[in-house]
Amino acid sequence: MKINQASRIAKLKKFHLQDHFRVRFLTASDLTRHLNVSLSHAYRLISGESTLTDTQRQSLRCTVLGAAPGWPEGWYFDDGKLYGPTGRHFSPNDLEHYEFTLQIMRLYELDMKRLVAKVNRLEAELKEIKDNPFRVYVNENPKPRYVKHLRIIK
C-alpha cells in the first residue's frame, strides 16, 4: 500500500462499531463487504442517515468483532480461541471443566448460606447471653482430679 493511499484511507469517515469492550472502525467498502449493501447505503450508515437493523448489527458483531452469537457482550473468538470480557483466554481444557467448576461454586454457595445462618444464630444466642448475665462458680476441690463441678449462680 502506498503512503498516500494509506493516508487517504486514514482520513475517510468510518463506521464506529463497539460492544463496550472492543472498538472497530469500518470504512464504506468494509460495510459493503460484510453486510452486502450498496456503497451509497454504506455511506448513509456512516453519516448516520440510516441505521443498522438488529440482524445487521448482530452480523457485524459476529464477523468483525468475533462475538459469540447469543452470548453476553465481551465474549469473543479471536484466531479460534475464546476470550472472556476480562481478556482471559479459555483453553478447551478449561471449557471441559466449566460445568464441574459451576457445580463446585454452587456447593460453596450453599455452604456459605449455611455458615451465615449458623453465625447469625450464634450471634443471637450471644446477644441473649449478654442481656442475661450470669456468673460461673467452679469448685476446685481435689476430690476427683478430672471432674470439676459447675454451679451457676444467677
Contact map, one row per residue, 1 for C-alpha under 8 A:
1110110000000000000000000000000000000000000000000000000000000000000000000000000000000000000000000000000000000000000000000000000000000000000000000000000000
1111110000000000000000000000000000000000000000000000000000000000000000000000000000000000000000000000000000000000000000000000000000000000000000000000000000
1111111000000000000000000000000000000000000000000000000000000000000000000000000000000000000000000000000000000000000000000000000000000000000000000000000000
0111111100000000000000000000000000000000000000000000000000000000000000000000000000000000000000000000000000000000000000000000000000000000000000000000000000
1111111110000000000000000000000000000000000000000000000000000000000000000000000000000000000000000000000000000000000000000000000000000000000000000000000000
1111111111000000000000000000000000000000000000000000000000000000000000000000000000000000000000000000000000000000000000000000000000000000000000000000000000
0011111111100000000000000000000000000000000000000000000000000000000000000000000000000000000000000000000000000000000000000000000000000000000000000000000000
0001111111110000000000000000000000000000000000000000000000000000000000000000000000000000000000000000000000000000000000000000000000000000000000000000000000
0000111111110000000000000000000000000000000000000000000000000000000000000000000000000000000000000000000000000000000000000000000000000000000000000000000000
0000011111110000000000000000000000000000000000000000000000000000000000000000000000000000000000000000000000000000000000000000000000000000000000000000000000
0000001111111000000000000000000000000000000000000000000000000000000000000000000000000000000000000000000000000000000000000000000000000000000000000000000000
0000000111111100000000000010000000000000000000000000000000000000000000000000000000000000000000000000000000000000000000000000000000000000000000000000000000
0000000000111110000000000010000000000000000001000000000000000000000000000000000000000000000000000000000000000000000000000000000000000000000000000000000000
0000000000011111000000001111000000000000000001000000000000000000000000000000000000000000000000000000000000000000000000000000000000000000000000000000000000
0000000000001111100000001111000000000000000011000000000000000000000000000000000000000000000000000000000000000000000000000000000000000000000000000000000000
0000000000000111110000111100000000000000000001000000000000000000000000000000000000000000000000000000000000000000000000000000000000000000000000000000000000
0000000000000011111000111100000000000000000000000000000000000000000000000000000000000000000000000000000000000000000000000000000000000000000000000000000000
0000000000000001111111110000000000000000000000000000000000000000000000000000000000000000000000000000000000000000000000000000000000000000000000000000000000
0000000000000000111111100000000000000000000000000000000000001000000000001100000000000000000000000000000000000000000000000000000000000000000000000000000000
0000000000000000011111100000000000000000000000000000000000000000000000001100000000000000000000000000000000000000000000000000000000000000000000000000000000
0000000000000000011111100000000000000000000000000000000000000000000000001100000000001000000000000000000000000000000000000000000000000000000000000000000000
0000000000000000011111110000000000000000000000000000000000000000100000000100000000000000000000000000000000000000000000000000000000000000000000000000000000
0000000000000001111111111000000000000000000000000000000000000000000000000000000000000000000000000000000000000000000000000000000000000000000000000000000000
0000000000000001110001111100000000000000000000000000000000000001100000000000000000000000000000000000000000000000000000000000000000000000000000000000000000
0000000000000111100000111110000000000000000000000000000000000000000000000000000000000000000000000000000000000000000000000000000000000000000000000000000000
0000000000000111100000011111111000000000000000000000000000000000000000000000000000000000000000000000000000000000000000000000000000000000000000000000000000
0000000000011110000000001111111000000000000000000000000000000000000000000000000000000000000000000000000000000000000000000000000000000000000000000000000000
0000000000000110000000000111111100000010011001000000000000000000000000000000000000000000000000000000000000000000000000000000000000000000000000000000000000
0000000000000000000000000111111110000010010000000000000000000000000000000000000000000000000000000000000000000000000000000000000000000000000000000000000000
0000000000000000000000000111111111000000000000000000000000000000000000000000000000000000000000000000000000000000000000000000000000000000000000000000000000
0000000000000000000000000111111111111000010000000000000000000000000000000000000000000000000000000000000000000000000000000000000000000000000000000000000000
0000000000000000000000000001111111111110010000000000000000000000000000000000000000000000000000000000000000000000000000000000000000000000000000000000000000
0000000000000000000000000000111111111000000000000000000000000000000000000000000000000000000000000000000000000000000000000000000000000000000000000000000000
0000000000000000000000000000011111110000000000000000000000010010000000000000000000000000000000000000000000000000000000000000000000000000000000000000000000
0000000000000000000000000000001111111000000000000000000100110000000000000000000000000000000000000000000000000000000000000000000000000000000000000000000000
0000000000000000000000000000001111111100000000000000000000000000000000000000000000000000000000000000000000000000000000000000000000000000000000000000000000
0000000000000000000000000000001110111110110000000000000000000000000000000000000000000000000000000000000000000000000000000000000000000000000000000000000000
0000000000000000000000000000000100011111110000000000000000000000000000000000000000000000000000000000000000000000000000000000000000000000000000000000000000
0000000000000000000000000001100100001111111000000000000000000000000000000000000000000000000000000000000000000000000000000000000000000000000000000000000000
0000000000000000000000000000000000000111111100000000000000000000000000000000000000000000000000000000000000000000000000000000000000000000000000000000000000
0000000000000000000000000000000000001111111110000100000000000000000000000000000000000000000000000000000000000000000000000000000000000000000000000000000000
0000000000000000000000000001101100001111111111000000000000000000000000000000000000000000000000000000000000000000000000000000000000000000000000000000000000
0000000000000000000000000001000000000011111111100000000000000000000000000000000000000000000000000000000000000000000000000000000000000000000000000000000000
0000000000000000000000000000000000000001111111111100000000000000000000000000000000000000000000000000000000000000000000000000000000000000000000000000000000
0000000000000010000000000000000000000000111111111111000000000000000000000000000000000000000000000000000000000000000000000000000000000000000000000000000000
0000000000001111000000000001000000000000011111111000000000000000000000000000000000000000000000000000000000000000000000000000000000000000000000000000000000
0000000000000000000000000000000000000000001111111100000000000000000000000000000000000000000000000000000000000000000000000000000000000000000000000000000000
0000000000000000000000000000000000000000000111111110000000000000000000000000000000000000000000000000000000000000000000000000000000000000000000000000000000
0000000000000000000000000000000000000000000111111110000000000000000000000000000000000000000000000000000000000000000000000000000000000000000000000000000000
0000000000000000000000000000000000000000100110111111000000000000000000000000000000000000000000000000000000000000000000000000000000000000000000000000000000
0000000000000000000000000000000000000000000010011111100000000000000000000000000000000000000000000000000000000000000000000000000000000000000000000000000000
0000000000000000000000000000000000000000000010000111111110000000000000000000000000000000000000000000000000000000000000000000000000000000000000000000000000
0000000000000000000000000000000000000000000000000011111110000000000000000000000000000000000000000000000000000000000000000000000000000000000000000000000000
0000000000000000000000000000000000000000000000000001111111000000000000000000000000000000000000000000000000000000000000000000000000000000000000000000000000
0000000000000000000000000000000000000000000000000001111111100000000000000000000000000000000000000000000000000000000000000000000000000000000000000000000000
0000000000000000000000000000000000100000000000000001111111110000000000000000000000000000000000000000000000000000000000000000000000000000000000000000000000
0000000000000000000000000000000000000000000000000001111111111000000000000000000000000000000000000000000000000000000000000000000000000000000000000000000000
0000000000000000000000000000000000000000000000000000011111111100000010000000000000000000000000000000000000000000000000000000000000000000000000000000000000
0000000000000000000000000000000000100000000000000000001111111110000000000000000000000000000000000000000000000000000000000000000000000000000000000000000000
0000000000000000000000000000000001100000000000000000000111111111100000000000000000000000000000000000000000000000000000000000000000000000000000000000000000
0000000000000000001000000000000000000000000000000000000011111111111000000000000000000000000000000000000000000000000000000000000000000000000000000000000000
0000000000000000000000000000000000000000000000000000000001111111111110000000000000000000000000000000000000000000000000000000000000000000000000000000000000
0000000000000000000000000000000001000000000000000000000000111111111000000000000000000000000000000000000000000000000000000000000000000000000000000000000000
0000000000000000000000010000000000000000000000000000000000011111110000000000000000000000000000000000000000000000000000000000000000000000000000000000000000
0000000000000000000001010000000000000000000000000000000000011111111000000001000000000000000000000000000000000000000000000000000000000000000000000000000000
0000000000000000000000000000000000000000000000000000000000001111111100000001110000000000000000000000000000000000000000000000000000000000000000000000000000
0000000000000000000000000000000000000000000000000000000000001110111110101111100000000000000000000000000000000000000000000000000000000000000000000000000000
0000000000000000000000000000000000000000000000000000000000000100011111100011100000000000000000000000000000000000000000000000000000000000000000000000000000
0000000000000000000000000000000000000000000000000000000001000100001111100000000000000000000000000000000000000000000000000000000000000000000000000000000000
0000000000000000000000000000000000000000000000000000000000000000000111110000000000000000000000000000000000000000000000000000000000000000000000000000000000
0000000000000000000000000000000000000000000000000000000000000000001111111010000000000000000000000000000000000000000000000000000000000000000000000000000000
0000000000000000000000000000000000000000000000000000000000000000000001111110000000000000000000000000000000000000000000000000000000000000000000000000000000
0000000000000000001110000000000000000000000000000000000000000000001000111110000000001000000000000000000000000000000000000000000000000000000000000000000000
0000000000000000001111000000000000000000000000000000000000000000001000011111000000011100000000000000000000000000000000000000000000000000000000000000000000
0000000000000000000000000000000000000000000000000000000000000000001100111111100001111000000000000000000000000000000000000000000000000000000000000000000000
0000000000000000000000000000000000000000000000000000000000000000111100000111110001110000000000000000000000000000000000000000000000000000000000000000000000
0000000000000000000000000000000000000000000000000000000000000000011100000011111111100000000000000000000000000000000000000000000000000000000000000000000000
0000000000000000000000000000000000000000000000000000000000000000010000000001111111100000000000000000000000000000000000000000000000000000000000000000000000
0000000000000000000000000000000000000000000000000000000000000000000000000000111110000000000000000000000000000000000000000000000000000000000000000000000000
0000000000000000000000000000000000000000000000000000000000000000000000000000111111000000000000000000000000000000000000000000000000000000000000000000000000
0000000000000000000000000000000000000000000000000000000000000000000000000000111111100000111000000000000000000000000000000000000000000000000000000000000000
0000000000000000000000000000000000000000000000000000000000000000000000000011110111110000111000000000000000000000000000000000000000000000000000000000000000
0000000000000000000000000000000000000000000000000000000000000000000000000011110011111111110000000000000000000000000000000000000000000000000000000000000000
0000000000000000000000000000000000000000000000000000000000000000000000000111000001111111110000000000000000000000000000000000000000000000000000000000000000
0000000000000000000010000000000000000000000000000000000000000000000000001110000000111111000000000000000000000000000000000000000000000000000000000000000000
0000000000000000000000000000000000000000000000000000000000000000000000000100000000111111000000000000000000000000000000000000000000000000000000000000000000
0000000000000000000000000000000000000000000000000000000000000000000000000000000000111111100000000000000000000000000000000000000000000000000000000000000000
0000000000000000000000000000000000000000000000000000000000000000000000000000000000111111110000000000000000000000000000000000000000000000000000000000000000
0000000000000000000000000000000000000000000000000000000000000000000000000000000011110011111000000000000000000000000000000000000000000000000000000000000000
0000000000000000000000000000000000000000000000000000000000000000000000000000000011110001111111100000000000000000000000000000000000000000000000000000000000
0000000000000000000000000000000000000000000000000000000000000000000000000000000011000000111111100000000000000000000000000000000000000000000000000000000000
0000000000000000000000000000000000000000000000000000000000000000000000000000000000000000011111110000000000000000000000000000000000000000000000000000000000
0000000000000000000000000000000000000000000000000000000000000000000000000000000000000000011111111000000000000000000000000000000000000000000000000000000000
0000000000000000000000000000000000000000000000000000000000000000000000000000000000000000011111111100000000000000000000000000000000000000000000000000000000
0000000000000000000000000000000000000000000000000000000000000000000000000000000000000000011111111110000000000000000000000000000000000000000000000000000000
0000000000000000000000000000000000000000000000000000000000000000000000000000000000000000000111111110000000000000000000000000000000000000000000000000000000
0000000000000000000000000000000000000000000000000000000000000000000000000000000000000000000011111111100000000000000000000000000000000000000000000000000000
0000000000000000000000000000000000000000000000000000000000000000000000000000000000000000000001111111110000000000000000000000000000000000000000000000000000
0000000000000000000000000000000000000000000000000000000000000000000000000000000000000000000000111111111000000000000000000000000000000000000000000000000000
0000000000000000000000000000000000000000000000000000000000000000000000000000000000000000000000001111111100000000000000000000000000000000000000000000000000
0000000000000000000000000000000000000000000000000000000000000000000000000000000000000000000000001111111110000000000000000000000000000000000000000000000000
0000000000000000000000000000000000000000000000000000000000000000000000000000000000000000000000000111111111000000000000000000000000000000000000000000000000
0000000000000000000000000000000000000000000000000000000000000000000000000000000000000000000000000011111111100000000000000000000000000000000000000000000000
0000000000000000000000000000000000000000000000000000000000000000000000000000000000000000000000000001111111110000000000000000000000000000000000000000000000
0000000000000000000000000000000000000000000000000000000000000000000000000000000000000000000000000000111111111000000000000000000000000000000000000000000000
0000000000000000000000000000000000000000000000000000000000000000000000000000000000000000000000000000011111111100000000000000000000000000000000000000000000
0000000000000000000000000000000000000000000000000000000000000000000000000000000000000000000000000000001111111110000000000000000000000000000000000000000000
0000000000000000000000000000000000000000000000000000000000000000000000000000000000000000000000000000000111111111000000000000000000000000000000000000000000
0000000000000000000000000000000000000000000000000000000000000000000000000000000000000000000000000000000011111111100000000000000000000000000000000000000000
0000000000000000000000000000000000000000000000000000000000000000000000000000000000000000000000000000000001111111110000000000000000000000000000000000000000
0000000000000000000000000000000000000000000000000000000000000000000000000000000000000000000000000000000000111111111000000000000000000000000000000000000000
0000000000000000000000000000000000000000000000000000000000000000000000000000000000000000000000000000000000011111111100000000000000000000000000000000000000
0000000000000000000000000000000000000000000000000000000000000000000000000000000000000000000000000000000000001111111110000000000000000000000000000000000000
0000000000000000000000000000000000000000000000000000000000000000000000000000000000000000000000000000000000000111111111000000000000000000000000000000000000
0000000000000000000000000000000000000000000000000000000000000000000000000000000000000000000000000000000000000011111111100000000000000000000000000000000000
0000000000000000000000000000000000000000000000000000000000000000000000000000000000000000000000000000000000000001111111110000000000000000000000000000000000
0000000000000000000000000000000000000000000000000000000000000000000000000000000000000000000000000000000000000000111111111000000000000000000000000000000000
0000000000000000000000000000000000000000000000000000000000000000000000000000000000000000000000000000000000000000011111111100000000000000000000000000000000
0000000000000000000000000000000000000000000000000000000000000000000000000000000000000000000000000000000000000000001111111110000000000000000000000000000000
0000000000000000000000000000000000000000000000000000000000000000000000000000000000000000000000000000000000000000000111111111000000000000000000000000000000
0000000000000000000000000000000000000000000000000000000000000000000000000000000000000000000000000000000000000000000011111111100000000000000000000000000000
0000000000000000000000000000000000000000000000000000000000000000000000000000000000000000000000000000000000000000000001111111110000000000000000000000000000
0000000000000000000000000000000000000000000000000000000000000000000000000000000000000000000000000000000000000000000000111111111000000000000000000000000000
0000000000000000000000000000000000000000000000000000000000000000000000000000000000000000000000000000000000000000000000011111111100000000000000000000000000
0000000000000000000000000000000000000000000000000000000000000000000000000000000000000000000000000000000000000000000000001111111110000000000000000000000000
0000000000000000000000000000000000000000000000000000000000000000000000000000000000000000000000000000000000000000000000000111111111000000000000000000000000
0000000000000000000000000000000000000000000000000000000000000000000000000000000000000000000000000000000000000000000000000011111111100000000000000000000000
0000000000000000000000000000000000000000000000000000000000000000000000000000000000000000000000000000000000000000000000000001111111110000000000000000000000
0000000000000000000000000000000000000000000000000000000000000000000000000000000000000000000000000000000000000000000000000000111111111000000000000000000000
0000000000000000000000000000000000000000000000000000000000000000000000000000000000000000000000000000000000000000000000000000011111111000000000000000000000
0000000000000000000000000000000000000000000000000000000000000000000000000000000000000000000000000000000000000000000000000000001111111000000000000000000000
0000000000000000000000000000000000000000000000000000000000000000000000000000000000000000000000000000000000000000000000000000000111111100000000000000000000
0000000000000000000000000000000000000000000000000000000000000000000000000000000000000000000000000000000000000000000000000000000011111110000000000000000001
0000000000000000000000000000000000000000000000000000000000000000000000000000000000000000000000000000000000000000000000000000000000011111000000000000000111
0000000000000000000000000000000000000000000000000000000000000000000000000000000000000000000000000000000000000000000000000000000000001111100000000000000111
0000000000000000000000000000000000000000000000000000000000000000000000000000000000000000000000000000000000000000000000000000000000000111110000000000011110
0000000000000000000000000000000000000000000000000000000000000000000000000000000000000000000000000000000000000000000000000000000000000011111000000000011110
0000000000000000000000000000000000000000000000000000000000000000000000000000000000000000000000000000000000000000000000000000000000000001111100000001111000
0000000000000000000000000000000000000000000000000000000000000000000000000000000000000000000000000000000000000000000000000000000000000000111110000001111000
0000000000000000000000000000000000000000000000000000000000000000000000000000000000000000000000000000000000000000000000000000000000000000011111000001100000
0000000000000000000000000000000000000000000000000000000000000000000000000000000000000000000000000000000000000000000000000000000000000000001111100000000000
0000000000000000000000000000000000000000000000000000000000000000000000000000000000000000000000000000000000000000000000000000000000000000000111111000000000
0000000000000000000000000000000000000000000000000000000000000000000000000000000000000000000000000000000000000000000000000000000000000000000011111000000000
0000000000000000000000000000000000000000000000000000000000000000000000000000000000000000000000000000000000000000000000000000000000000000000001111111000000
0000000000000000000000000000000000000000000000000000000000000000000000000000000000000000000000000000000000000000000000000000000000000000000001111111000000
0000000000000000000000000000000000000000000000000000000000000000000000000000000000000000000000000000000000000000000000000000000000000000000000011111000000
0000000000000000000000000000000000000000000000000000000000000000000000000000000000000000000000000000000000000000000000000000000000000000000000011111100000
0000000000000000000000000000000000000000000000000000000000000000000000000000000000000000000000000000000000000000000000000000000000000000011100011111110000
0000000000000000000000000000000000000000000000000000000000000000000000000000000000000000000000000000000000000000000000000000000000000000011100000011111000
0000000000000000000000000000000000000000000000000000000000000000000000000000000000000000000000000000000000000000000000000000000000000001111000000001111100
0000000000000000000000000000000000000000000000000000000000000000000000000000000000000000000000000000000000000000000000000000000000000001111000000000111110
0000000000000000000000000000000000000000000000000000000000000000000000000000000000000000000000000000000000000000000000000000000000000111100000000000011111
0000000000000000000000000000000000000000000000000000000000000000000000000000000000000000000000000000000000000000000000000000000000000111100000000000001111
0000000000000000000000000000000000000000000000000000000000000000000000000000000000000000000000000000000000000000000000000000000000001110000000000000000111
